[in-house]
């Protein structure tokens, strides 16, 4: 069948009386998951990727890019809290944060919960995805885009870190997997630009896939960043929509003391954040760096 003749999900809903399902094929099409689509809210192809937003009875609203699930309303808090608060609370004196990607606004929301943050700059390559998330998934950003401390730039992340003269305490890379527009965000070139953009005590964190099935992504990232940073490691979180077990989140910095921040100090800093956590605790913070052996073995 010609690509142009393949019906959209909205067309299928208009014609079919039976339930419609989104099928996500992963890891070389060797594994997948199926989610019921109660209603398709948005479906469009931008210059960079195919964008789909739909409702699901379990996950709530679901964002899909290039047929890969990115985030859902009902489990996003795990990913966004862990990718944000682990580096920020370990640092303790964060004033300026750079977010690469993150069209849904979940990371921006969590960053701005820190009262000491003076500026959060978010650089997202796809303006169509950004606008779609603002309209159809507003719970994720929860008003963050209107915060006066937020600066949202539609641009290529690698070009931004290459050319900016600003310095940041924390860089959070909320990217897709290393395919399509997200591929460049896993290169040594990108990480070297990020290193130059960090302040002396700065930390960069990244999403690095599911180690059980995405071994190469984990190993390549580890080997690349070891050449650039004194402290290069991973921590883990179980995000239910990302099938395959624990998700790996990358951590890199030249300040080796950040990793050793004690629980009582984390708890003290946590008390200064607005709102309540749904997943993060200081105890989880310390425990998440204890990697199971199947992940440790991949890094030997």
ABEGO torsion letter per residue (X at the ends): XBAAABBBAAAAAAABABBBBBBBBBGGGABBBBBBBABBABBBBBAABBBBBBBBAAAEBBBBBGGBBABBAAAAAAAAAAAAAAAAAAAGABABBBBBEGAAGAAAAAAAABAABABBBBBBABAAAAAAAAAABAAAAGGAAABAABBBBBBBAAAAAAABABBBABBBBBBBBBBEAAAAAABAAAAAAAAAABBAABBBBBBAEBAAABAAAAAAAAAAAAAABABBBBBBBBBAABBGEBBBBBBBBABAAAAABBAAAAAAAAAABBEBBAABBAAAAAAAABBBAAAAAAAX
